[in-house]
């Protein structure tokens, strides 16, 4: 194991141990993430060594994607996701909002961020390349929420905003962008097929939309469009931090200036 991988392993192990001691995860959760990390590490080994069977490499990518989605849906035992807000009324005409600190989703995202997602381009240059696309994405997506009657304009600021923001950027946006853009879209874009970059953006975007099935078909469509736009940003910026920032900025605009989470 190279020094860089050793340091990353140490970071993940430290976070897992801290989560275990604070009872955010049980021994079962610890073992699940450890096994997940082993699969992710094996994936990186296969990616770097072209002599290995490519079928195994692509199959492992699908396995990692499937396990990640299962974790994102909170279907595995061993994780004590903490209830932060329970059916609070953020907007007068909005549905009640419940928020959890989802340790399972966060640990899966952190594992992929540490071992799979490359640093990419420098943040400043990446932001310079993509700022116009980010602005276009925000205008498009917030315009669609009004068009689909998901929200109305509702300017507000609550004292719990900073708790929401910390949770949103670290435990929601980071995990989603790392999985769908940093891992899945990136893997698809490396396939030796024609127009792999565009295919990767579309498939990863549609998969992101499908993850939001609980909101209904219209919300799935909206999330798919959002996923495609985030994919285009990642394709242009080649920097996952720019994507995290873009997604987070949209969510901030949503909670501060529009019905949150959506109309009743």
N, C-alpha and C positions, 0 to 999 in steps of 0.2 A: 504494500500500500504506500502510495506517494505521500509526502509530507502534507500536501494540501488536503488530500482525502482523509488523512489522519486527523487533521485539525477539524474538518467538517464533522467527522464521526464523533469527535470529542464534544463539539457543540451540541449535536443532537442527543448524545448520551446524557449530557448535563441537563438539558431541557427535560428529557424523559425522567431522570431521577428527581428533579425538582417537582415535576408533575406528580410523580409517585408519592413523594413525601408529603405533598400538600393535598393528597387524596383527590386530585383532579382525574387521575387514572388509577386503575387497579393493576394487579400483576397481569391480568388478562389483556388489558389495554396496552401495557408495556410490551408484552410479547407480540401483540398484533402489529404495532408500529415497528418493532424490531424486525419482524419477518418482512413487513412491507419495505423497510429500508434495505434489507438484504436483496430483495427482488430489484429494487431501484439501482442498487450498486451493480448487480449482475447486468442490468440493462446498459449501464455506462461502460462496462467492460466489453460487452458485445458490440456496442457502437464504435468503440475505438479500435477494435480488431476485426477488420474486414474478412479475415480468414475463417471466422466462425459463420455458421449457417445463418443466412439472412432470414429464413422462415422463422427460426427460433427467436431472432431479434424482434421481428414484427409481432409475433405471437405474444412475446413477453410484454411488448408495449400495450397490446390490447388487454392483457391480464392486469397490468398496472392501472390502466384507465378504468377497468371494471371495478377493481378493488377501491380505487379512489372515489368513484361515484357511490359505491355502497357505504363508504365511510362518510362521504358528504351528506348522505341521506340518514345518517345516524342509525344504521341498521346493525351495527356490531356492538357487542357488550364490552364493558371494561372502561367506559369513559363517563365521567360525571360532569356533563355539561351544566354550567351554572346559570340559573335563571337570574337575569339582571333586571328586566322590566316585565311586569306581568299585566298585559292588557291595559296599558296606559293610553290616554287620549292625547295624541300629539296634535292632531287637527280636529276641530269641532265636527266636521263632516266626514272625517276619515274613519276607517275601521280601527278598532283597538290594536295597539302594537305590543307585541311580545318579543323580547330579545334575550338570547342566550349567549354566554361565552362558550362557543363550541370548540372545546379542546381537541376533539377527534379530527375535525376538519382542519384545524390549525396545524396539528402535528403532521398530517398527511401533506399539506401544502409546504410546510417547512422542510420536510424530507426531500421533496422534489426540487425545491428552491436550492437547497444545499448541494445536491448531487447531480442534478440534470441540467438545470437552466444555466446557460453560459452568461458571463458578464455582459457580452455584447458590446455595442458602441458606447462611447463616453456619454454620460447623462446629458451634458450641455449640448453637445452636437446632435444627439438623438432628439432632444426636445426642440431644437431649432428646426430640424427636418420635419417634425410632425405636429407642431403647434397649430397650424391652420387646419389640419385634419381633426385634431382634438376639438377645436372650436366648432367645426362642422358637425362632428359627432354629437356634441352636447346640444346644439341647436336642433338637430334632427330628432334626437331621442326625446328631448323634453317637448318638442312640437308634437311628436307622435303620442305622448302621454295625454296631451290636451285633446288631440284629434280622436283618440280612442276613448275619451272621457274617463281615463283612469284617475285624473287629478283635476283640480282647479288651482288658480293662483291663490296662495295662502302664505303671506309673509309673516314670519314668527321667529322667536329665539327662546329656547327653553334652557333652564339651568343644567339639565342633564345632557346637553349637546356634546360636551367634551368627552363624557363617558361613551356616548354613542359613537363619536368620531374615532376614538381609540379602538373600540371594538370593531368598527366597520373596516378600518384600514388594515388592522393586523389579523383579524380573525374571519373576515368575510372576503374582502377584495383581494388580499394577497393570495389566499388559497385558490380562489376562482381563476385569477389571471395566470397564476403559475401552472395550474392543471391544464386549462384549455388553450392558453396561448404558449406559455413557456415549454410545456411538455407535448401536448397532443398536436397542436398546429405545427410546432417545430418538427416533430417526428414526421408528419405527413409531408411537409415541405421538402424533406430530404429524400423522399421516394424518387426513384429513377423513372418517372413518367412525365409525359408532356403536361405543361401547365400545372405542375405540382404546387407551386406557390398559391395560385388562385384556388385550386381544389382544396388545399389545406385550410385556407381562410373560410371557405364555404362550409366544409364538413365540420370543422371545429366550432364555427358559429351556430350551425344547426344543432349540434350536440349540446352546446350551451343553452340554446333555447329549450331543448327537450328536458333539460334538468329542471326547468321551471314548470313542469306539467301540472303541478298542483294549482296553479293560478288560472287554468283554463286555456283554451286554444288561442284566444286573442293575446293572452299574456305570453304564451309560448312563441307566437309570431313576433311579438315585440322584443322578447329576449333574444331570439335568433337574429333579428336585425342588429340589436346591440352587440351580439357576439361577433357578427361579421364586421361591424365597424371597429370594434376593439382589435379584431384580427388584422384589419388594414393598418391600424396604428402600429401594431407590433411588427408587421411586415416592413413598414417604412422606418420605424425607429430602431428596431433590432435591440431594444433595451426593455426588459421586463419592468424596471422601475418606472419608466414612462407610462407603461400600461396601467400599473397600479395607481399612479398619480391621476391618470385620466379617468379611470373608473371611480376612484374616490372623489374626485372633483365633481363628477356628475351626481353622485349620491349626496354630496354636501348641498349642491344647488337644489336638489329635490327636497331635502328635509327643511331647508331654510325658506324656500320660496314657493313651494307647492304643497298640496295635500299630501300628508304622509301617514301611512305608507301608500294608501290609495282610497278613493271614495267608497262610501258604503254602498 
